[in-house]
Amino acid sequence: MSADTTTVVEGITLTETAADKVRGFLADQQDVADIALRVAVQAGGCAGFRYALFFDDRDLEGDVIESQHGVTLRVDKMSSAYLSGAVIDWKESLEASGFSIENPNSSGSCACGESATF
C-alpha cells in the first residue's frame, strides 16, 4: 500500500494517488456529473476471475455507491463481497503504470497480475 492517506468506505479503499488519476482522466471528459468509477469482479482471466475498472453512469439495482477523495465509486452487489478490504492504488514505475488492486480475499493470482482466484 502507498504511504499516502487512504479512506476506507464499505470495505474498499481508494488511495489519494488513485483518486488523483481518476479525476485526471475525468478532467478530459465533458458532462461527467453522473460518471463514477465502477469496480467489479468478473468471470474470466487465467486465474478464474478478473478485476474490471471503468467509468459508468449507470446506477444498477443493489449497487454500493460511495465517494472517496472526490471520486464516486460504484460496486455491484456480487462484487462487493469479493472486494471487501481491497485497496485500489495507482502505481508508476519504469516498467509499467496503472491501477493495482491488493485484495485480502484473493487466494491466488496469475503471472500477468490481471486475474485472481477466490
Buried (B, 14 or more C-beta within 10 A) or exposed (E): EBEBEBBEEBBBBBBBBBBBBBBEEBEEEEEBEEBBBBBBBEEEBEBBBBBEBEBBEEEEEEBBEBEBBEBBBBBBEEBBEBBBEBBBBBEEEEEEEEBBBEBEBBEEBBEEEEBBBE
